[in-house]
Amino acid sequence: MNIKKEFDELTEVLKQQRDEIEVKIHLASMDAKDEWQKGEKTWGEFVDALGVITDDTKEASAELIHATKIIGDELKETYNRISERLSK
C-alpha cells in the first residue's frame, strides 16, 4: 500500500471519529472534555505532519512517516477512549 493511500484512509477514519465525538462532547464529563482538548492538540500535530508527508514538493523522512503513524495511532486510541466514555 502506498503511503499517501494509507494516510488518506487513516485520516478518513480519524475525521469520522472526530466528527462523531464533537457532536456528543457537550454532554460529556469533564474527564472526556479534558481528554478531548488534549486530542485536539494531537490532531493539529497529526495534520501538520501529514501536510509535509503528502506534499509532493517535499520528501518526507522515514522518521517523520513513522512518527506520524505513531501520532495517528495514539489519536485513534484517544478517540476510542472518549467514545467509550460517551457511550456510557
Beta strands, then each sheet from edge to edge (+ up, - down):
end
